[in-house]
Amino acid sequence: MSTLLALVPLAAAALVWRLFYVFNKSRRWFSTGELIFWDAIALVILQLVWLIWF
């Protein structure tokens, strides 16, 4: 069970990336590299929040 809990921030970051991708698909504000960069920032923030919470 604890192994699966460690994957929650990664799954949340994947969801954030999907939301960024869908939002950007119609607007084309960011390149793919910028989407990956902002998703990495989101993953770090999610990991920090997750570590504080658990």
N, C-alpha and C positions, 0 to 999 in steps of 0.2 A: 504494500500500500504506500509506503513512504517513497518508493521509486516513482510511482505514478504522480504523487504530489509534487515531485521535483519537475515534472513536465508541464505543470499548469502555466508557469510564466512563458514557456516556449509556445504553448498552444495559444495563449493570449496574444503574444507577439505575432503569431501567424494570422490571427484574426485581425489585428491592427494593420498588418501588411495588406491583407485582403481588402479592408476598408479603404486604405490609402490607394490601392490599385484601382478599385471601382470608382472612387472619387476622381482620380486622376485620368481615368480612361476617357471621360467625356471632355475634360478641360485641358488636358495636356500641359499642365503647369510645371511638372517635374519630369526629369529623365528617369530612366530605370535605376541608374546609380544613385540619384538623389532619394528615390523611394527606399532603396536598400539602406542608405545612410540613416534616414529618419526612422526606419524600422529598427535599426540597430540601437539608436538612441532610446526608442520606446522599450526595447528588450532590456536594456541596462536599467532603465527606471523601474520597469516591472520586476526585475530581479531584486533590486534594492528594496522595493516595497515588500516583496515576498519574504526576503530575509529578515526584515524588521518584524513582519507579522508572525513568522514562525520562528 
